[in-house]
Amino acid sequence: YQGLALAGSVVTLLYAASQWRDIGRSFQGRNVKYGSFAAGSVLVFVGILVAVNWISARQNKRWDLTESKQFSLSEQTKQILSGLKSPLTVRVFYGSQDSAQRYRDRFQEYEYLSKQISVEYINAESRPTEAEKYEVSAVPTIVMAYEGRTQRATSADESAVTNTLKKLLEGKAKKAYFLQGHGERDTDDATNARGFKSAAAALGDDNFEVVKLTLAQQGAIPADATVLIVAGATTDLLAQETELITNYLK
């Protein structure tokens, strides 16, 4: 923008220099009023051009006018990006049959929301050394690095990218313990309506490690439990188990 403003100013000045005789005559006799007005208009125009470009170089605003808001990020993503305190490096590896532009369309939104993000687009087939360095065996692969930690996603969809980013920022995964032994829903079962495999997968995307817990055998709720889930028990808990859970809640 600043370059365009400078170029416009230079062209205007060159034109004025080439037409100096006509401009000079406009200031003589009856044309002086109109010549002054024309010269003033040129100066005002140049001033507005410089001012607009100066402001636009410092104020960047984007609008998503698509009906489905396909170029807008969710509030969860915006909140995560607002928490970036250090530089985040993103390397997008894609194949020759793919286009880097579709990944730019996605990650430009992330860059727009946080100045901490820098993105590099790498054709894994034309730059195999880079792909090998970051252990990329399939495309697309998005490698993110933040404060010495690394995470990767295999899709450029917002949900995949944001979940990977959340894992990267939080570091160690949280633990969600599912109580077992009382007919609870099974986190490994995806065959019927009581199966909870999809729920476990969703927790995994949100940086939770899902662990089964048989409390009667364990004798205690592990200290690293972020959450204890009793997923639809169909039989009563033992008195000992009830006491352990009550103390945990306290």
Protein Blocks (a to p, Z undefined) as FASTA:
>chain_A
ZZmmmmmmmmmmmmmmmmmmmmmmmmgcjllmmmmmmmmmmmmmmmmmmmmmmmmmmmcc
dddfbfklpmbccfklmmmmmmpcbdcdddddddfkbcfklmmmmmmmmmmmpmkbccdd
ddfklmmmlmmmnopabdcdddddeehiacddfbfbfklmmmmmmmmmnopaddddddeh
eopacfkbckbmkbcklmmmmmmmnopacddddfklnopacfklmbdcdehiabdcdfkl
mmmmmmmmZZ
